[in-house]
Amino acid sequence: VCDALMAAHSAGLIHRDIKPANILLAQQSGSEVVKVLDFGIATFVDTPVKNSNTTDTFLGTPAFIAPESLTGKSVDARSDIYSVGVTLYSLLTGKLPHRADSESPLLQVLAQLHSPAVPIEKRRFDLPREVCKMIMAAISSEPQLRPSLQNIKELLLGYTSGLADLSSPELSES
């Protein structure tokens, strides 16, 4: 996912809708490859984006949209990094980082904008500290605090064997 987004970003393209449903694992030449799907709301970095968030619709999936996009500010590669962070968080915990009182998209947006994320280590105490720290930085409301995709990739590759041994929250017996 990081490689695909880095390639898109180097071409000046921002995906704007990274979420688990837009990531596909496929078999190619006998090995598993990751494919990033649905560039339907992607935009070029230097293209002004008319933000439809001022109406009753959102561009993207609210729980995965970066705060700067939710508030109508300009988006860049760091917005996709936020979505990667939320995706990692949700895949590792089975929950979204911001508690909303319901599944309402509006209440989810309000939680993202006005409440801190639940630290991932409170939900998955078995994760390496560095991985927790990186995911929490990726979902920072301040884009300048987010790590680069290259840093995310390198850190996760360093823990590949350890992460492969962790059970998925949706598949665990408890």
ABEGO torsion letter per residue (X at the ends): XAAAAAAAAAAGBBAGABBAAABBBBBBGGBBBBBBBGAAABBBAABBBBBAAABABBBEBAAABBAAAAAGBBBBAAAAAAAAAAAAAAAAAGBBABBBABABAAAAAAAAAABBBBBAAAABAABBAAAAAAAAAAABABAAABBBAAAAAAAAAAAAAAAAABBBAAABAX
